[in-house]
Each structure stands twice: as structure tokens, then as C-alpha cells.
Amino acid sequence: MNGADKTLWDQLQASCANGPISYRDYINLVLYADNCGYYTRDRERVGRNPDRDFYTAESLGKVFAQLVTTASHDLLGETTAAQSTFIEIAAEPGAELISRIESHPFADSRVIRQGDPICADGPVVIFANEWLDALPFHRLIFHGGQWHERGVCLNSDDTLEDVLLDHFTPEVAAIQERLPTKALEGYELDLPLQAEAAIANLLAQDWSGMLLLFDYGKTWQALSTDCPAGTARTYHQHTQANDLLDLPGEKDITCDVCWDPLADLLTEKGLQSVTLETQESFLVQRAQRAAESIVSDTAGTFSPDRQTLMELIHPAHMGRRFQVLWGLRGR
């Protein structure tokens, strides 16, 4: 056991000393504990290399950056874009979107690392790619005719175990009226409530411009009726698994975003043109200038850029698996 693993295990023991903890608290600890959580360790996580754990659209380099900046510019308009700061949330070190291109149409750019406080003011483009799915979440199961929140305990032999909590945590209790009154016995529901809290916090701040969120997710209808095994999973060296208690701190833990409450929050806070669409639809329709340029500039030849574009928009690749939620806020 290395130093980071030992430190994390000590914190797990302390957290579970008085009984089970919620999955939300467990995931928060193993992902974000200082210097020993999955996202706080000094290691490279993202990329196609076998020793990395997963890759994202940003791993595809300048093409994705060109598409996103073009779409942001065109949706805001040239004048507003030129006055705006492009803020990227949760970029991996060395993989910032703006760093992939030689120039951009914004007044400035700024990066907020995963887990750092998020502050925005003035005219901005707030962009995030796979930020929300990396936030901690709650886990529920339907058993004996009712919903129970799942938790984690540490046994006397120092093994982690999935257990049922005696009561809902306050966050789950606050939304329990959303839960279906009936479900299949054993139906598992993973609730990304911290994503809702993060968006609510962002919308409470004094900024204008554009909010642009790329991620994978589902509607509430799909999560609550079509996913009986839940959506929680881990990634390690490009292998997906479902045991969230295995190798804490060494694996990414994620679940699908629930889009409905996030879109509702944007609308309730007065954002205009609030739209949820597939990544394919967004990039083809909103970044049309950049997409057409990539295709026309490489016509008749093999082009890595055109191949990357196809990977980003093709329904069999990232085009349908990922969605985009965006909206505009006036001054």
C-alpha cells in the first residue's frame, strides 16, 4: 500500500468509525480527499494510453476546441464574445480546451480545476466537459415496497460493504416526492443531486453570457424506469466495472447525469434558449462553420481532423452517447 492509499484508508476508517456513511460521502472522500483521492493524486488520468483510465472529447485535441469555440462565438454574437471570458470547469492539467488552439475570439480565458471553488462574474462563457458526472452522488434501492438509501460500512476485517442506511440523508429526503411510488423489487437508482446543487450555485452568481455543459446523461423517466441496475460505474485503465468499493482512490467513479432538473433550473433562473440536444446535433448545427471548414479543407485526402470530427458527431461513437445542455443569460 503506497502513501496515498494508506492516507485514504485512514480517512475511510475515521469516517466509518461511528457507523455506515452514505455513498455520496464515500464517493466524495475517495475522489476528492486531499492528495489521496482519485482526482487529487498527482497522476495522469485522461487519454488513450493503456495506463490511463478513460478519454473524453477533449482528448481529441484541436478539433473539439475549434467546434466549441466557434459554437460559443456564433451563439453569443461577435461583439459579446469579444467581451467575454471563457471559463472552463474541471479541465485536467495540460488538457485545457483553449490551450489546444492558437487563438480564440474571447477577451480572456480561465480554468477552474476539478474540486476547486467555482466563481464567475461579468460576461462569460462557462464551459464544462464531463464535469457533472464526476461529482458525488447518492444511491437508492427499492426493497420491500419502499425506497432505501444505500451506504458503505467498514467491517471488523477492514473490508468495505454495501449496506442500507436507517434513514434518508437530508439531500435525498428533500427530493423524496420525486421518487416513483412503485418500482421493481431491487431496482437501483443513482441520484446525481450534487450536480443540481453545483448548477444552482453557479446560477446564483452574477454573470451574463452562456452556460455550455457537455456530458452523458438521461432523463428522469429513463433513470427511474429503464435502468434497473442503476448507472453507477467505475473506470480503470479503460475498463468499466460496477463495484464502487473496489480499489478506492485508484478508480474513477461516475454515474449518468439527470438532465431534467438541470434544464428546469436554467429556465427558472431566466436563461433563454435553454436547449438539451445530442452532441451530434449541437456540433453540426451550432458549430457549422468550423465543421464545414474541416471537411472542405481536407476534401479528397486522408485527414486526421476529419476523422476526429466524425468520431465526435457519429451516432455510433460520441455523437449520441453525449448530450449538450446550454442556455443564454442576458445582462
C-alpha positions in Angstrom: 0.0 0.0 0.0 1.5 3.3 -1.1 1.4 6.6 0.9 -1.7 7.9 -0.8 -3.6 4.6 -0.3 -2.6 4.5 3.4 -3.8 8.1 3.9 -7.1 7.5 2.2 -7.7 4.2 4.1 -7.1 6.0 7.4 -9.7 8.6 6.4 -12.1 5.9 5.4 -11.7 4.2 8.8 -12.2 7.5 10.6 -15.4 8.3 8.5 -16.9 4.9 9.2 -15.9 4.7 12.8 -19.4 5.6 14.0 -21.3 3.5 11.5 -22.2 3.5 7.8 -21.8 6.6 5.6 -23.8 7.5 2.5 -22.4 6.7 -0.9 -22.3 10.4 -1.5 -19.9 10.8 1.4 -17.9 7.8 0.4 -17.5 8.9 -3.2 -16.6 12.4 -2.2 -13.9 11.0 0.0 -12.4 8.5 -2.4 -12.5 11.0 -5.3 -11.5 14.3 -3.6 -9.7 13.7 -0.3 -6.7 16.0 -0.3 -3.7 14.4 -2.1 -5.0 10.9 -1.9 -8.4 10.9 -3.7 -8.7 9.8 -7.3 -8.8 13.4 -8.7 -6.3 14.9 -6.3 -3.5 12.4 -6.8 -0.6 13.6 -9.0 -1.2 11.3 -11.9 -2.5 11.4 -15.5 -6.0 10.0 -15.8 -7.3 11.0 -19.2 -6.0 9.8 -22.6 -5.9 6.9 -25.0 -2.7 5.4 -23.4 -3.3 2.0 -21.8 -2.2 3.2 -18.4 -4.9 6.0 -18.4 -8.4 5.3 -17.3 -10.7 7.0 -19.9 -10.7 9.5 -22.6 -13.0 12.4 -23.3 -13.9 14.6 -26.3 -11.1 17.0 -25.2 -8.6 14.1 -25.7 -9.4 14.6 -29.4 -7.4 17.9 -29.4 -7.8 21.0 -31.5 -10.9 19.8 -33.5 -13.1 19.7 -30.4 -11.7 23.1 -29.3 -12.4 24.6 -32.7 -16.0 23.3 -32.7 -16.8 24.5 -29.1 -15.3 28.0 -29.5 -17.0 28.5 -32.9 -20.4 27.5 -31.5 -19.9 29.7 -28.4 -18.9 32.7 -30.6 -21.8 32.3 -33.0 -24.4 31.8 -30.3 -23.3 34.8 -28.4 -22.5 37.0 -31.3 -19.2 38.5 -32.2 -19.4 41.6 -30.0 -20.5 39.8 -26.9 -17.9 37.0 -27.4 -15.2 39.6 -27.7 -16.1 41.0 -24.3 -16.4 37.6 -22.6 -14.0 35.4 -20.5 -14.1 31.8 -21.5 -14.2 29.8 -18.2 -13.5 26.1 -18.3 -14.6 24.0 -15.3 -12.8 20.8 -14.4 -10.2 20.6 -17.1 -7.3 18.2 -16.5 -3.9 19.9 -16.1 -2.3 20.3 -19.5 -5.6 19.5 -21.3 -7.4 22.8 -21.2 -9.6 23.4 -24.2 -8.3 26.8 -25.1 -4.7 25.5 -25.0 -5.4 23.3 -28.0 -5.8 26.2 -30.4 -3.6 29.1 -31.5 -6.2 31.8 -31.0 -9.7 32.3 -29.7 -12.4 35.0 -30.1 -12.8 35.8 -26.4 -11.4 38.6 -24.3 -9.7 36.2 -21.9 -9.8 32.6 -20.6 -9.6 30.9 -17.2 -9.6 27.4 -15.9 -11.1 26.1 -12.7 -9.7 22.7 -11.6 -11.9 19.8 -10.6 -12.9 20.3 -6.9 -11.9 24.0 -6.7 -14.4 26.7 -5.8 -16.3 28.0 -8.9 -16.8 31.7 -9.2 -18.0 33.6 -12.3 -18.9 37.2 -12.8 -19.4 39.6 -15.7 -19.7 38.5 -19.4 -18.5 34.8 -19.7 -18.8 31.5 -21.5 -18.9 28.9 -18.8 -17.9 25.6 -20.4 -17.6 22.1 -18.9 -17.0 18.8 -20.4 -17.7 15.8 -18.2 -17.7 17.8 -15.0 -21.1 16.9 -13.6 -20.7 13.2 -14.0 -17.6 13.4 -11.8 -19.5 14.8 -8.8 -20.5 12.5 -5.9 -24.0 11.0 -6.0 -26.5 9.1 -3.8 -27.6 5.5 -4.3 -31.0 4.1 -3.6 -32.7 0.7 -4.0 -36.3 -0.3 -3.9 -36.8 -3.1 -1.4 -39.8 -4.4 0.5 -42.2 -1.9 -1.2 -40.2 1.2 -0.4 -37.0 3.1 -1.3 -33.9 2.8 0.9 -30.7 4.8 0.7 -27.6 2.7 0.3 -24.4 3.3 2.2 -21.0 2.0 3.0 -19.6 0.5 6.2 -16.2 -0.8 7.2 -16.3 -4.3 8.7 -14.0 -5.5 11.5 -11.8 -7.3 9.0 -11.2 -3.9 7.2 -13.4 -4.7 4.2 -15.9 -2.3 2.7 -19.6 -3.4 2.5 -22.7 -2.0 0.8 -25.5 -1.6 3.4 -28.9 0.1 3.7 -29.0 3.3 5.8 -31.6 3.6 8.5 -32.8 6.9 7.1 -32.5 9.1 4.0 -29.8 11.7 4.1 -31.1 15.2 4.1 -30.4 15.7 0.4 -32.4 12.6 -0.5 -35.2 13.4 2.0 -35.6 16.8 0.3 -36.5 15.2 -3.0 -38.2 12.0 -2.0 -41.5 13.2 -3.5 -39.8 12.7 -6.9 -39.3 9.0 -6.3 -41.7 6.6 -8.1 -44.2 5.2 -5.7 -43.8 1.8 -7.3 -40.8 0.0 -8.8 -39.4 -3.4 -9.4 -38.0 -5.2 -6.3 -34.3 -4.5 -6.3 -34.5 -1.5 -8.7 -31.3 0.6 -8.2 -31.4 4.4 -8.6 -28.3 6.6 -8.7 -29.2 10.2 -7.9 -26.7 12.9 -9.0 -28.1 15.5 -6.6 -24.7 17.3 -6.2 -24.8 18.1 -9.9 -28.1 20.0 -9.2 -26.5 21.8 -6.2 -23.5 22.8 -8.3 -25.6 24.2 -11.1 -27.8 26.1 -8.6 -24.7 27.6 -7.0 -23.4 28.7 -10.4 -26.8 30.2 -11.4 -26.9 32.2 -8.1 -23.8 34.2 -9.2 -23.7 37.5 -11.1 -22.7 36.6 -14.6 -24.1 37.0 -18.1 -23.4 35.1 -21.3 -23.5 31.4 -21.9 -23.6 28.2 -20.0 -22.4 25.2 -22.0 -22.4 21.7 -20.5 -21.2 18.5 -22.3 -21.8 15.2 -20.5 -23.5 11.9 -20.7 -26.9 11.6 -19.0 -30.5 10.5 -19.2 -34.0 11.9 -18.5 -35.6 11.3 -15.1 -38.1 8.9 -16.9 -35.2 6.8 -18.2 -33.3 6.7 -14.9 -36.3 5.8 -12.8 -37.9 3.2 -15.1 -35.4 2.0 -17.7 -32.2 1.4 -15.7 -32.9 -1.3 -13.1 -29.2 -1.8 -12.3 -28.6 2.0 -11.9 -25.9 3.8 -13.9 -23.0 3.9 -11.4 -19.8 2.5 -12.7 -16.0 2.7 -12.3 -13.3 3.2 -14.9 -9.7 1.9 -14.6 -7.3 1.5 -17.5 -10.2 1.8 -20.0 -12.1 -1.0 -18.3 -15.6 -0.4 -17.0 -16.8 -2.2 -13.8 -19.6 -1.9 -11.3 -18.0 -2.5 -7.9 -17.7 1.0 -6.4 -15.9 -0.3 -3.4 -13.0 -1.9 -5.3 -9.6 -0.1 -5.1 -10.9 3.1 -3.6 -8.9 6.1 -4.8 -7.5 4.3 -7.8 -10.6 4.2 -10.0 -12.9 6.8 -11.4 -16.5 6.6 -10.1 -19.3 8.1 -12.1 -23.0 7.9 -12.9 -25.2 9.4 -15.6 -26.4 13.0 -15.2 -30.1 13.6 -14.8 -30.9 16.3 -17.3 -34.5 17.3 -16.4 -33.9 19.2 -13.1 -30.8 20.9 -14.6 -32.7 22.2 -17.6 -35.5 23.3 -15.2 -33.0 25.2 -13.1 -31.7 27.1 -16.1 -35.2 28.0 -17.2 -36.3 29.0 -13.6 -33.3 31.4 -13.4 -34.3 33.2 -16.5 -31.8 31.8 -19.1 -33.0 32.0 -22.6 -32.8 29.4 -25.5 -32.4 26.6 -22.9 -31.7 23.5 -25.1 -30.8 19.9 -24.4 -29.6 18.1 -27.5 -27.2 15.4 -28.6 -23.6 16.2 -29.1 -24.1 15.3 -32.8 -26.9 17.9 -33.1 -25.1 20.6 -31.2 -21.8 20.3 -33.1 -23.4 20.0 -36.6 -25.9 22.8 -36.1 -24.2 25.3 -33.7 -20.6 24.8 -34.9 -21.4 24.5 -38.6 -18.7 27.0 -39.8 -15.9 25.0 -38.1 -17.3 21.6 -39.2 -17.6 22.7 -42.8 -14.1 24.2 -42.8 -12.6 20.9 -41.5 -14.4 18.9 -44.2 -13.7 21.3 -47.1 -10.1 21.9 -46.2 -9.3 18.2 -46.3 -11.5 17.1 -49.2 -10.0 14.3 -51.3 -7.3 13.4 -48.8 -7.0 11.4 -45.6 -7.4 13.8 -42.8 -6.9 13.1 -39.0 -9.0 16.2 -38.3 -11.9 15.0 -40.5 -11.7 11.5 -38.8 -11.8 13.2 -35.4 -14.8 15.2 -36.4 -16.6 12.0 -37.4 -15.8 10.5 -34.1 -17.2 13.5 -32.3 -20.5 13.5 -34.2 -21.1 10.0 -35.4 -24.1 8.4 -33.6 -22.1 5.1 -33.2 -19.3 7.0 -31.4 -19.7 10.1 -29.2 -22.5 11.8 -31.2 -25.4 10.2 -29.4 -23.8 9.0 -26.2 -23.1 12.5 -25.1 -25.5 15.4 -24.7 -25.2 19.2 -24.5 -27.2 21.4 -22.2 -26.9 25.1 -22.9 -28.6 28.4 -22.4 -28.0 32.2 -22.6 -28.3 34.8 -19.9 -28.6 38.5 -20.6 -27.2 41.3 -18.5 
